[in-house]
Amino acid sequence: MPTEQTAPEAIQEKLEPLSDGMFCFACHPGVPCFTECCRDLKLLLTPYDILRLKTHLRLDARTFLDHYTESRFDELRSLPMIYLKMLDDSRKVCPFVSADGCRVYADRPAACRIYPIAKATRLHPVHHTVLEEYFVLRESHCQGFEQKRSWEIGEWTKDQGLERYDEWNNLWMGIITHPRLRSGSPLSTKQQQMFFLAGYNLDKFREFVLGSRFLAIFDVTDEEAEALRDSDESLLRLSFRWLRFSLFKEPTLKMKAQ
């Protein structure tokens, strides 16, 4: 089925294939519609988005989740997914936008960085390589397309700082699109809770790893264990390995010999 038909219904008719990899766009305070795209969003957050945002705001993961997000249950995969919560006002604006622009711009989510481009990503069924397809999301309010700045998709990706986000989000995509979730039995309540803990509440996952027998059971080096105490990225990488091990029985973690 074409990607235009599998995208969220609200944007299907707004997607145009980026056939030659080039598009014209610019966004800055001088564009009349500046920040108009920052409202009434259904903005899905990935674990790396959450890591960057909660660090920027100097919040623990639980506080960030409680104040700025809402969880919605994905019936297809039997998974809780996290969305940025808009303000409860008539315009439903993003909680981080101001008249001067984004207040968390340096750590804004990947979906904000790539706009007005939409990317469809899937794993090759045999080689498990990441396949990408790009579209222009042409919304009626956006006057940025009238600007004369021309971009090639690779140039745009680099300019918007997407490389690091893509690295982490591709790892996450490998989990939430895993064949076991589509064809297997629904996750149990306990598995769903572990998915939420390891995927979204990173600080609580740290407590689980360091405060339980986790490090006594699994083969984690002293150097790796020390990094888990201070490095959120090291912890997130471990959480992805743990999810693949615990949910899909993959050998991403090795148990210590007893």
C-alpha positions as CSV (number, residue, x, y, z in Angstrom):
1,M,0.0,0.0,0.0
2,P,1.4,3.5,-0.9
3,T,2.8,5.4,2.0
4,E,0.4,8.3,1.3
5,Q,-2.4,5.8,2.3
6,T,-0.7,4.5,5.4
7,A,0.2,7.9,6.9
8,P,-2.2,9.5,9.4
9,E,-5.5,10.3,7.7
10,A,-5.2,14.0,8.6
11,I,-2.1,14.5,6.4
12,Q,-2.6,11.9,3.6
13,E,-3.8,14.4,1.0
14,K,-1.0,16.9,2.0
15,L,1.9,14.6,1.1
16,E,3.8,15.0,-2.1
17,P,6.6,12.6,-3.0
18,L,10.0,14.2,-3.0
19,S,11.0,12.6,-6.3
20,D,14.2,14.5,-7.1
21,G,15.3,15.1,-3.5
22,M,15.0,18.9,-3.8
23,F,12.5,21.4,-2.3
24,C,12.3,25.1,-1.5
25,F,11.5,26.2,2.0
26,A,12.6,28.6,4.8
27,C,11.2,29.4,8.2
28,H,12.1,32.4,10.3
29,P,10.4,35.2,12.3
30,G,9.9,37.2,9.1
31,V,7.6,34.6,7.5
32,P,4.0,35.6,8.3
33,C,3.0,32.1,9.4
34,F,5.9,31.8,11.9
35,T,5.0,29.3,14.7
36,E,1.6,28.5,13.1
37,C,2.8,24.9,12.6
38,C,3.4,24.7,16.4
39,R,-0.2,24.0,17.4
40,D,-2.9,21.3,17.4
41,L,-0.3,18.7,16.9
42,K,-0.4,14.9,17.2
43,L,3.3,14.8,17.9
44,L,4.6,11.3,18.7
45,L,7.7,11.4,20.9
46,T,10.4,8.8,20.8
47,P,12.6,7.8,23.8
48,Y,15.5,10.0,22.4
49,D,13.1,12.9,22.0
50,I,12.2,12.5,25.7
51,L,15.8,12.2,26.8
52,R,16.8,15.4,25.1
53,L,13.7,17.4,26.2
54,K,13.8,16.4,29.9
55,T,17.6,17.1,30.0
56,H,17.0,20.5,28.4
57,L,14.3,21.3,31.0
58,R,16.4,19.9,33.8
59,L,13.6,17.5,34.8
60,D,13.5,13.9,35.8
61,A,11.7,11.7,33.3
62,R,8.6,11.1,35.5
63,T,8.1,14.9,36.0
64,F,8.5,15.5,32.3
65,L,6.1,12.8,31.3
66,D,3.5,14.0,33.8
67,H,3.6,17.6,32.8
68,Y,4.2,17.5,29.1
69,T,2.9,14.3,27.6
70,E,0.0,12.0,27.3
71,S,0.0,8.2,26.7
72,R,-2.2,6.7,24.0
73,F,-2.6,2.9,23.6
74,D,-1.6,1.5,20.2
75,E,-4.1,-1.3,19.7
76,L,-2.3,-2.8,16.7
77,R,0.9,-3.4,18.6
78,S,-0.5,-3.5,22.2
79,L,1.9,-0.7,23.2
80,P,1.6,2.6,25.0
81,M,2.9,5.5,22.8
82,I,3.8,8.9,24.1
83,Y,2.6,12.2,22.6
84,L,3.4,15.8,23.4
85,K,0.5,17.4,25.2
86,M,-0.8,20.7,23.7
87,L,-1.9,23.5,26.0
88,D,-5.5,23.4,27.0
89,D,-6.6,26.6,25.2
90,S,-8.5,27.4,22.0
91,R,-5.5,27.1,19.8
92,K,-4.0,24.1,21.4
93,V,-0.5,25.4,21.1
94,C,2.7,23.6,21.9
95,P,3.8,24.2,25.5
96,F,7.3,25.2,24.3
97,V,6.4,27.8,21.7
98,S,6.6,31.6,22.2
99,A,6.2,34.6,20.0
100,D,9.9,34.5,19.5
101,G,9.9,30.8,18.4
102,C,10.7,27.5,20.1
103,R,12.0,27.7,23.7
104,V,13.6,24.2,23.4
105,Y,14.9,24.7,19.9
106,A,18.3,23.1,20.5
107,D,16.6,19.9,21.7
108,R,13.4,20.0,19.8
109,P,11.9,16.6,18.7
110,A,12.8,14.9,15.5
111,A,9.4,15.5,14.0
112,C,9.8,19.2,14.5
113,R,13.3,19.2,13.0
114,I,12.4,17.5,9.8
115,Y,9.3,19.6,9.1
116,P,8.0,20.3,6.4
117,I,9.5,17.0,5.2
118,A,7.8,13.7,6.2
119,K,9.8,10.5,6.2
120,A,8.4,7.0,5.9
121,T,10.9,4.5,7.4
122,R,10.7,0.7,7.3
123,L,13.1,-2.2,7.7
124,H,14.0,-4.4,4.8
125,P,12.3,-7.8,5.5
126,V,15.4,-9.8,4.5
127,H,18.4,-7.6,5.0
128,H,17.0,-5.6,7.9
129,T,18.5,-2.4,6.5
130,V,16.6,0.9,7.0
131,L,14.6,2.0,3.9
132,E,13.6,5.6,3.8
133,E,11.1,7.5,1.6
134,Y,10.7,11.3,1.8
135,F,7.6,13.5,1.2
136,V,6.9,17.2,1.4
137,L,4.1,18.0,3.8
138,R,2.4,20.9,2.1
139,E,0.0,22.5,4.6
140,S,-2.2,25.4,3.5
141,H,-1.1,27.8,6.3
142,C,2.6,27.4,5.6
143,Q,4.2,30.3,3.6
144,G,7.7,29.0,4.0
145,F,7.4,27.3,0.6
146,E,7.2,30.7,-1.0
147,Q,10.8,31.4,0.2
148,K,13.5,30.9,-2.4
149,R,15.9,28.8,-0.3
150,S,16.5,25.5,-2.1
151,W,17.5,22.4,-0.2
152,E,18.6,18.9,-1.1
153,I,17.3,16.3,1.4
154,G,20.7,15.3,2.8
155,E,21.6,19.0,3.2
156,W,18.3,19.6,5.1
157,T,18.9,16.6,7.4
158,K,22.4,17.8,8.3
159,D,21.3,21.5,8.8
160,Q,18.5,20.4,11.1
161,G,20.7,18.2,13.2
162,L,18.8,15.0,12.4
163,E,21.7,12.6,12.1
164,R,21.9,11.7,15.8
165,Y,18.1,11.6,16.1
166,D,17.9,9.2,13.1
167,E,20.5,6.9,14.7
168,W,18.5,6.5,17.9
169,N,15.0,6.6,16.3
170,N,16.0,3.8,13.8
171,L,16.9,1.6,16.8
172,W,13.5,2.4,18.3
173,M,11.7,1.7,15.1
174,G,13.2,-1.8,15.1
175,I,11.5,-2.4,18.4
176,I,8.0,-1.0,17.8
177,T,7.8,-2.5,14.3
178,H,9.1,-5.8,15.3
179,P,7.3,-8.7,13.6
180,R,6.5,-10.3,17.0
181,L,4.3,-7.3,17.9
182,R,2.3,-7.6,14.7
183,S,1.9,-11.3,14.4
184,G,2.4,-12.6,17.9
185,S,0.2,-12.6,21.0
186,P,-0.5,-9.2,22.7
187,L,2.0,-8.1,25.3
188,S,1.0,-8.9,28.9
189,T,0.3,-6.1,31.3
190,K,3.7,-6.7,32.9
191,Q,5.4,-6.5,29.5
192,Q,3.6,-3.3,28.7
193,Q,4.7,-1.8,32.0
194,M,8.3,-2.8,31.3
195,F,8.1,-1.4,27.8
196,F,6.9,2.0,29.3
197,L,9.6,1.9,32.0
198,A,12.5,1.1,29.7
199,G,11.4,3.1,26.8
200,Y,10.1,6.3,28.4
201,N,10.9,6.6,32.1
202,L,14.7,6.4,31.9
203,D,15.4,7.5,35.4
204,K,13.1,4.8,36.8
205,F,14.8,2.3,34.5
206,R,18.2,3.3,36.0
207,E,16.8,2.6,39.5
208,F,15.6,-0.8,38.2
209,V,19.1,-1.7,36.8
210,L,21.2,-0.4,39.7
211,G,18.8,-1.3,42.5
212,S,17.9,-4.9,41.5
213,R,20.0,-8.0,40.7
214,F,20.2,-6.9,37.1
215,L,23.9,-6.4,37.0
216,A,24.5,-9.6,39.0
217,I,22.4,-11.6,36.4
218,F,23.5,-10.1,33.1
219,D,27.0,-9.9,31.7
220,V,27.7,-6.1,31.9
221,T,31.3,-5.0,32.3
222,D,32.3,-2.7,35.2
223,E,33.0,0.1,32.7
224,E,29.5,-0.3,31.2
225,A,27.9,-0.4,34.6
226,E,29.7,2.8,35.7
227,A,28.6,4.6,32.6
228,L,24.9,3.7,33.4
229,R,25.1,5.8,36.5
230,D,25.8,9.1,34.7
231,S,25.1,8.7,31.0
232,D,21.5,8.7,29.8
233,E,22.6,7.6,26.3
234,S,24.4,4.5,27.7
235,L,21.3,3.7,29.7
236,L,19.0,4.2,26.8
237,R,21.2,1.9,24.7
238,L,20.9,-0.8,27.4
239,S,17.2,-0.3,27.6
240,F,16.8,-1.0,23.9
241,R,18.9,-4.2,24.3
242,W,16.8,-5.2,27.4
243,L,13.5,-4.7,25.5
244,R,14.6,-6.9,22.6
245,F,15.8,-9.5,25.1
246,S,12.7,-9.5,27.3
247,L,10.0,-9.0,24.7
248,F,11.4,-10.9,21.7
249,K,13.8,-13.4,23.3
250,E,16.7,-12.0,21.2
251,P,20.3,-12.6,22.4
252,T,21.0,-8.9,22.9
253,L,22.0,-9.5,26.6
254,K,24.1,-12.4,27.9
255,M,23.4,-13.9,31.3
256,K,26.4,-14.5,33.6
257,A,27.5,-18.1,34.1
258,Q,26.2,-19.4,37.4
